[in-house]
Amino acid sequence: MKRTNDQPLKDVLARLVRREGMRQPLLEVRIREIWHQDMGDYINRYTRFLRLKGGMLEIGITSSGLRDELHYSKTKITSFLNERLGEEVIQDVVIRS
């Protein structure tokens, strides 16, 4: 007996992740991985947390000077992370201390 609803495994897994509410936590993990790989030791040393809430990424920074510098680079951070994720996930970035 041959099945007629053959679907790529990628599509099936994507639907499962969306349906089970796993998309947000998986995106957060991917964002952390990208941040730690690409931002360098200096920024990683002062990063306390990265949280994705809806389309807003909260970044906790312990250095006030770095926090101010990153605040002025919010557009670049948003574009960079969305490009690395391959989709428009982040609409805004909030830098917190």
Buried (B, 14 or more C-beta within 10 A) or exposed (E): EEEEEEEEEEEEEEEEBEEEEEEEEEBBEBBBEBBBEEBEEEBEEBBEEBBBEEEEBBBBBEBEEBBEEBBEEBEEBBEBBBEBBEEEBBEEBEBEE
